[in-house]
């Protein structure tokens, strides 16, 4: 995931991890928190529609948290 700073302020997470996953926030902390929420929704949509979850994303426990292995950087 790459948080891109915006000229008008704030940060956006473009949909690189998944085309459905896009998020933003006024601060890095807010952008990451919003990305976490958006990610949970995307995984739920994948599961509901029977879409395979990308191999870089895995579920530790069917009722527990979802984990992602990724590099986070700011640009």
Backbone bond lengths (Angstrom), bond angles and torsions (degrees), N, CA, C in turn:
res aa  C-N    CA-C-N  psi(-1)  N-CA   C-N-CA  omega(-1)  CA-C   N-CA-C  phi
1 X - - - 1.440 - - 1.518 108.23 -
2 X 1.302 115.73 141.09 1.458 121.80 177.17 1.522 107.80 -127.02
3 X 1.312 116.12 121.97 1.460 120.11 173.66 1.518 107.47 -88.25
4 X 1.307 116.53 122.97 1.459 121.33 179.88 1.522 109.06 -103.31
5 X 1.346 116.19 125.85 1.463 118.96 176.76 1.523 108.82 -71.29
6 X 1.311 116.04 145.60 1.456 122.30 -176.75 1.519 110.09 -107.08
7 X 1.337 118.42 143.03 1.471 121.11 -179.00 1.529 112.91 -57.27
8 X 1.320 117.13 -34.21 1.465 121.03 -179.25 1.528 112.42 -83.17
9 X 1.337 116.45 -1.17 1.459 122.07 -179.36 1.512 110.72 108.36
10 X 1.295 116.21 156.18 1.451 121.63 179.58 1.517 112.52 86.16
11 X 1.308 114.41 -176.20 1.457 122.24 -176.44 1.518 109.75 -135.70
12 X 1.318 116.10 148.31 1.458 121.27 177.23 1.525 108.33 -126.49
13 X 1.316 115.58 143.19 1.454 122.85 173.87 1.521 106.30 -104.46
14 X 1.350 117.71 102.40 1.460 119.23 -179.87 1.526 111.09 -70.49
15 X 1.322 117.57 159.80 1.476 121.43 -174.20 1.533 113.62 -78.48
16 X 1.325 117.43 67.66 1.468 120.73 178.12 1.523 111.51 -92.40
17 X 1.321 116.96 -35.80 1.468 121.69 -179.24 1.519 110.19 -70.42
18 X 1.317 115.46 -38.98 1.455 122.98 -178.36 1.524 106.46 -155.97
19 X 1.334 118.58 138.96 1.467 119.06 -178.46 1.525 113.37 -62.33
20 X 1.309 117.25 -21.12 1.465 120.80 -179.43 1.519 112.57 -86.79
21 X 1.331 117.10 -12.90 1.458 121.07 -172.85 1.524 110.75 -97.74
22 X 1.318 116.02 108.28 1.456 122.14 173.06 1.518 106.40 -141.44
23 X 1.319 115.69 139.71 1.453 119.76 -176.51 1.516 108.79 -152.33
24 X 1.323 116.07 167.18 1.458 120.84 178.97 1.515 109.62 -155.05
25 X 1.318 115.68 168.76 1.455 121.30 176.64 1.512 110.36 -167.55
26 X 1.320 116.51 160.67 1.458 121.58 -179.31 1.527 112.01 -75.76
27 X 1.346 117.05 -24.05 1.457 121.91 178.14 1.529 108.16 -131.38
28 X 1.320 116.14 168.08 1.465 119.85 177.53 1.524 109.89 -60.29
29 X 1.322 116.69 -45.42 1.468 119.96 -179.56 1.527 111.36 -60.61
30 X 1.321 117.09 -43.70 1.467 120.57 179.50 1.525 110.97 -66.51
31 X 1.328 116.80 -41.09 1.469 120.38 179.43 1.525 110.71 -62.79
32 X 1.331 117.38 -41.36 1.468 120.51 178.82 1.529 111.49 -68.23
33 X 1.325 117.18 -39.84 1.469 120.29 177.54 1.528 110.54 -64.48
34 X 1.330 116.87 -42.90 1.460 120.42 178.09 1.521 111.10 -65.80
35 X 1.339 116.88 -37.18 1.462 120.75 177.78 1.525 110.58 -64.55
36 X 1.326 116.85 -38.29 1.466 120.72 177.86 1.529 110.00 -62.20
37 X 1.322 116.79 -45.21 1.466 120.52 178.18 1.524 111.26 -63.35
38 X 1.330 116.32 -45.25 1.467 120.52 -179.85 1.517 111.07 -63.45
39 X 1.328 116.59 -39.18 1.456 121.14 179.45 1.533 110.72 -61.46
40 X 1.335 116.55 -43.27 1.466 120.38 179.28 1.528 110.66 -60.85
41 X 1.326 117.02 -39.65 1.466 121.13 178.74 1.525 110.53 -66.01
42 X 1.338 117.06 -43.52 1.464 120.71 -179.93 1.530 110.62 -61.79
43 X 1.324 117.57 -44.30 1.469 120.32 178.79 1.527 110.20 -61.93
44 X 1.326 117.10 -40.88 1.465 120.59 178.61 1.531 110.74 -62.77
45 X 1.325 117.32 -41.74 1.468 121.26 178.16 1.528 109.84 -62.51
46 X 1.344 116.81 -45.58 1.468 120.31 177.95 1.530 110.15 -55.97
47 X 1.328 115.94 -48.13 1.464 120.08 -178.00 1.528 111.03 -63.80
48 X 1.336 117.46 -44.71 1.466 121.11 -179.03 1.526 112.17 -62.43
49 X 1.323 116.92 -35.10 1.468 120.91 -177.48 1.526 113.33 -93.82
50 X 1.324 116.58 -0.88 1.460 119.87 179.82 1.519 113.59 71.54
51 X 1.332 116.70 23.81 1.460 121.55 178.55 1.529 107.71 -83.98
52 X 1.328 118.08 130.80 1.462 119.09 178.89 1.534 110.98 -61.95
53 X 1.306 115.12 135.74 1.460 120.81 177.12 1.526 107.47 -78.62
54 X 1.343 118.55 133.74 1.466 120.41 -179.54 1.529 111.81 -51.96
55 X 1.313 116.77 148.58 1.463 121.47 -174.38 1.526 113.02 -63.53
56 X 1.330 118.57 -21.73 1.460 120.49 178.30 1.533 112.20 -77.76
57 X 1.331 115.92 -7.70 1.457 122.33 178.90 1.524 107.38 -112.94
58 X 1.312 116.91 131.53 1.452 118.36 178.61 1.522 110.22 -140.04
59 X 1.312 115.92 156.78 1.455 122.42 -179.68 1.516 107.79 -105.41
60 X 1.338 116.10 119.92 1.456 120.62 179.07 1.527 111.11 -67.53
61 X 1.294 116.52 -38.01 1.455 123.26 -174.98 1.531 106.00 -152.78
62 X 1.311 116.79 134.35 1.468 120.22 -175.62 1.524 112.67 -56.43
63 X 1.326 118.14 -27.08 1.465 120.02 179.11 1.533 111.53 -111.25
64 X 1.319 116.40 5.87 1.458 120.78 -177.83 1.510 111.99 -104.72
65 X 1.320 115.14 -163.76 1.471 119.72 -177.61 1.521 112.71 -71.91
66 X 1.306 115.67 158.61 1.456 123.06 176.30 1.521 107.72 -100.97
67 X 1.319 116.53 138.78 1.460 121.30 -179.94 1.507 111.03 -113.68
68 X 1.321 115.68 149.79 1.464 121.74 177.29 1.522 107.21 -134.69
69 X 1.316 116.01 134.91 1.447 120.41 171.84 1.522 106.92 -99.93
70 X 1.327 116.37 115.64 1.453 120.22 -177.20 1.516 110.18 -158.58
71 X 1.291 116.93 166.06 1.453 123.07 174.62 1.516 107.36 -103.21
72 X 1.294 116.69 133.92 1.465 120.85 178.59 1.522 107.35 -111.66
73 X 1.321 116.24 129.49 1.462 120.62 177.08 1.508 109.56 -140.75
74 X 1.298 115.85 161.09 1.458 121.82 177.05 1.513 108.38 -110.35
75 X 1.323 116.49 138.08 1.468 118.69 176.32 1.506 109.61 -124.54
